[in-house]
Amino acid sequence: MMRWRLRELLGEYQQATGERITYEEITTATQISPNTLSIMGTNKAKRADLDTVERLLSFLSGKLGRQLDTNDLLTWLPE
């Protein structure tokens, strides 16, 4: 089982810059649907499309100014 850390990463950006990143901004930059982002942000996504994860990590890495990997976006939990 996995837990998404998208909201935590968006919060990290907001705390560092005082600015929010909206799902609309992410959608425009990555072509990931707002619905998909919402499902990830509320931890309801049960699986991860690797292309989506890669695009999201690339976008967030640029915003946060550091290289992120899958473990930064997803936490793996025992079932």
Secondary structure, DSSP 4 states (H G I P E B T S, - for coil): -EEE-HHHHHHHHHHHHS-PPPHHHHHHHH---HHHHHHHHTT---S--HHHHHHHHHHHHHHHTS---HHHHEEE---
